[in-house]
């Protein structure tokens, strides 16, 4: 008896899920490397970040988290240090970034956004007690 064959649509869905999981894992690696300077990104750097900077899990608890992560690179303080290839203008020579700049491709930016979508939102009500 031969093994059952998967319908092409099912096979495509399984491949896409694997690709998305791999891309989210790549996004976590990128976020830890670049965003982990200031933010707690995941359990991998749970004792990192800056106290005044929200963790990714706290940011995920916001109703408009998707909007914030879609444009974070274009608002302060990120715009002072971030370059997204094909989206941002180069830094002006007389206004260099205040710290080591972060340069990402659009694909890397999307991978970080896919990773963030996998993070469970933090219940901030527990923190207030």
TINU-291869 format. One record per residue (C-alpha): residue number from 1; residue in three letters; x, y, z. Coordinates in pm, whole numbers, plus 32768, in hexadecimal, padded with zeros to 4 digits. Example, Ala and Ser with C-alpha at 12.3 -4.5 7.8 and 13.67 -1.06 7.14 Angstrom:
TINU-291869
NODE    k    r     u     v     w
NODE    1  Ala  84CE  7E3E  830C
NODE    2  Ser  8557  7F96  82CA
//
This chain:
TINU-291869
NODE    k    r     u     v     w
NODE    1  Unk  8000  8000  8000
NODE    2  Unk  8091  8153  7FA1
NODE    3  Unk  80A1  827C  808A
NODE    4  Unk  7F84  8377  806A
NODE    5  Unk  7FD7  84A2  7F91
NODE    6  Unk  7F9C  85FF  800D
NODE    7  Unk  7ECB  86E6  7F38
NODE    8  Unk  7F9E  87FB  7E9E
NODE    9  Unk  7EEA  8905  7F6A
NODE   10  Unk  7F36  884C  80B0
NODE   11  Unk  809F  881B  804B
NODE   12  Unk  80C0  898D  7FF5
NODE   13  Unk  8027  89EE  8145
NODE   14  Unk  811E  890D  81FF
NODE   15  Unk  8243  899E  813D
NODE   16  Unk  81CC  8B02  817F
NODE   17  Unk  81A7  8ABA  82F4
NODE   18  Unk  830A  8A33  82FD
NODE   19  Unk  838B  8B5F  823C
NODE   20  Unk  82D4  8C4F  8325
NODE   21  Unk  835D  8B9D  845A
NODE   22  Unk  84BD  8BAD  83CA
NODE   23  Unk  8490  8D1C  8375
NODE   24  Unk  840E  8D66  84D5
NODE   25  Unk  853D  8CB2  8567
NODE   26  Unk  861C  8D89  848B
NODE   27  Unk  8557  8EB7  8504
NODE   28  Unk  859C  8E5C  866E
NODE   29  Unk  8710  8E3D  8623
NODE   30  Unk  870E  8F92  857B
NODE   31  Unk  8640  9031  8693
NODE   32  Unk  8728  8FA7  879E
NODE   33  Unk  8856  902E  86E3
NODE   34  Unk  87CE  9187  8694
NODE   35  Unk  86A4  91CF  8776
NODE   36  Unk  8731  9118  88A5
NODE   37  Unk  8818  923F  88E1
NODE   38  Unk  86F0  92F2  897E
NODE   39  Unk  85C7  9202  898C
NODE   40  Unk  8588  90B4  8A30
NODE   41  Unk  8537  8FF4  88F4
NODE   42  Unk  84F6  8E94  8976
NODE   43  Unk  855D  8DA4  8A88
NODE   44  Unk  86B2  8D9B  89E1
NODE   45  Unk  8701  8EF7  8A6C
NODE   46  Unk  8607  8F0E  8B89
NODE   47  Unk  8705  8FC4  8C62
NODE   48  Unk  8771  90B0  8B4B
NODE   49  Unk  86E7  91F2  8AC6
NODE   50  Unk  86C7  9346  8B68
NODE   51  Unk  85D6  936D  8C8D
NODE   52  Unk  851C  9490  8BEC
NODE   53  Unk  84EA  93D4  8AA3
NODE   54  Unk  83BB  92EF  8A7F
NODE   55  Unk  83ED  9180  8A38
NODE   56  Unk  8369  90EE  88F4
NODE   57  Unk  8266  902A  89BF
NODE   58  Unk  81EC  916D  8A61
NODE   59  Unk  81DA  9216  890D
NODE   60  Unk  8113  90EA  888A
NODE   61  Unk  800C  912E  8994
NODE   62  Unk  7FB5  927D  88F4
NODE   63  Unk  7E7C  9280  881B
NODE   64  Unk  7F3C  932E  8701
NODE   65  Unk  807B  925F  8718
NODE   66  Unk  8071  9207  85A5
NODE   67  Unk  8062  9376  8544
NODE   68  Unk  8183  93C8  862E
NODE   69  Unk  8260  92B0  85A9
NODE   70  Unk  820C  930C  8442
NODE   71  Unk  82AC  9464  8466
NODE   72  Unk  838C  9453  859B
NODE   73  Unk  84C2  9494  84C9
NODE   74  Unk  8436  95E6  845A
NODE   75  Unk  83EF  967E  85B1
NODE   76  Unk  84CB  96F1  86D0
NODE   77  Unk  85AB  9670  8757
NODE   78  Unk  85D4  9567  8649
NODE   79  Unk  85ED  9653  8521
NODE   80  Unk  872C  96E6  85B5
NODE   81  Unk  87E2  9597  8597
NODE   82  Unk  8729  94C2  8496
NODE   83  Unk  8759  949C  8323
NODE   84  Unk  866C  93C0  825A
NODE   85  Unk  86F7  937E  8100
NODE   86  Unk  8611  9415  7FFC
NODE   87  Unk  8536  94C8  80FF
NODE   88  Unk  8607  95C2  81C1
NODE   89  Unk  86EE  96D6  8151
NODE   90  Unk  885D  96BB  81AF
NODE   91  Unk  88C7  9771  82E9
NODE   92  Unk  8931  98D6  82AA
NODE   93  Unk  8AAD  98F8  82CF
NODE   94  Unk  8A85  9A16  83C8
NODE   95  Unk  8985  994D  8495
NODE   96  Unk  8A19  97F4  84D2
NODE   97  Unk  895A  96F7  85A5
NODE   98  Unk  8994  9715  871E
NODE   99  Unk  89F6  95A6  8736
NODE  100  Unk  8A5B  948C  864D
NODE  101  Unk  8958  9491  8535
NODE  102  Unk  8872  936F  84E6
NODE  103  Unk  884A  9319  8377
NODE  104  Unk  8740  9222  8309
NODE  105  Unk  86B5  91B0  81BE
NODE  106  Unk  853E  91B5  8183
NODE  107  Unk  8543  9039  819D
NODE  108  Unk  85F1  9046  82EF
NODE  109  Unk  84F7  9149  8368
NODE  110  Unk  83DA  9064  82FC
NODE  111  Unk  847B  8F3B  83AA
NODE  112  Unk  848B  9000  84F0
NODE  113  Unk  831D  905F  84C5
NODE  114  Unk  82C1  8EF1  848A
NODE  115  Unk  837E  8E8F  85C5
NODE  116  Unk  82CA  8F99  8693
NODE  117  Unk  817C  8F09  8621
NODE  118  Unk  81DB  8DC0  86CB
NODE  119  Unk  821C  8E5D  8820
NODE  120  Unk  8107  8E2D  8920
NODE  121  Unk  8094  8F81  89A4
NODE  122  Unk  80FA  8FCA  8B09
NODE  123  Unk  7FDC  8FF1  8C01
NODE  124  Unk  802F  914A  8C85
NODE  125  Unk  7F15  9138  8D85
NODE  126  Unk  7FE4  9042  8E51
NODE  127  Unk  8104  913E  8E5B
NODE  128  Unk  8023  924A  8EF0
NODE  129  Unk  7FC5  917A  9021
//
